[in-house]
Amino acid sequence: MNSRTQDKVPHAAPDHIDELIFTAIPKGTKAMLIYEDLARERRREAERVAQHARLVRQLSAVRRWERISDWASRRAQRASDLI
């Protein structure tokens, strides 16, 4: 960087550094934390269901392409037998 671009780069002011530090102490009531945990668990369950559905679709797609491939090879064999 040259001196012109260095002047344009934004820097955090020392006053805002305290705002950037995160604490591990949860804010809010215990009831709110329980709802957050339940929401997280519902999201995780939805992700598991979606992953399972993707696997089922992939498996059915593989089977479908295998059937198409078998049909195409049988057709090609019949065509070559006629020639």
N, C-alpha and C positions, 0 to 999 in steps of 0.2 A: 504494500500500500504506500502510496505517496502521501505527502503531508496534507494535500487537499482532501483526500478521502478519509484520512484519520480524523479530521475535524468533524466530518459529517456522521461518524459512527456514534450512535447513541450509547451512553453509558448510564448505568443505574446510579442514581444519586445515593450518597451514604445514608440519607434519611430513609430510603425505601428498603434498605437491606433487611431491617427487622421484619418488614412485611413479607419478605420472600422466604423467611425461615419457617418451615412447617413443624408443628408439634405433633406428637403421637397421642396427645390427649384428645379423646373424642368430644365433640361439642354436641350438645342437644340432650334430650332426656333419654332414659333407658327405653321408653316405649318407642321413641323414634328410631333408636338403634335397632330394635327388634324388627320394625317394619323394613328398615334398610337391609337387614340380614335376610328377611323373607323375600324381598325383591331380588336380592342377589341370587338366592337359591332358585327362585323361579326362572331367572335368566339362565342360570347354569343348566337347569333341567330342560329349558327350551333349546339350548345349544346341543345338549345330548340327543334330544329327539331329532333335531335337524341333522345332526351327524349320522344318526341311524337311518334317517330317510335318504340321505345322500348315498350311503352304502347300499341300500336296497335298490335305488335307481341305477347305480353303477353296475350292480350284479345283474339286474334285468337287462341293461343295455348290453352287457357282455354276452349274455345268453342269446339275445336277439341277433347280435352280429355273428355269433357262432352259427345260428340257424341260417342266416343269410349266406354265410360263407359256405356252409355245407350244400345249400341249394345251388349256389353258383358253381361249385366244383362238380356237382352231379350234372348240371346243365352243360357245362363245358365238356365233361366226359362223353355225354350223349352226342354232342355236336361233333366231337372228334371221331366218335365211332361211325357217324354217318359219312364222314369225308373219306 
